[in-house]
Amino acid sequence: MTSHKVFFAKNQKKLLSTHNSTEIIDHIYDFYENTLLFMYKSLISINFLC
């Protein structure tokens, strides 16, 4: 169990180092875009309720 966790952590580090920084930024951008979109939609629905 513990060896599996260590293996996973090592692979995680390897993945992060090989990943392009632009790819990571794209993921972050997508996340924020989805969050903002959700917030925007919920604000619209709140305005309709009021």
Steps between C-alpha positions, in 0.01 A plus 500: 500500500771748602728402211211567262459850648872573462489375141200721430671805653810443288289470185310813597827696522614357167170598338522855632860545385430366150177697463525827312427801719256615231302176539471556874394861439238374254360265765486782755338730243236236417426454869457873558293537183262225615477651848430848366242361258326317785504813719364709213215254437411483869500882521260515205268245661510693830405819313205323340382379841514848656 
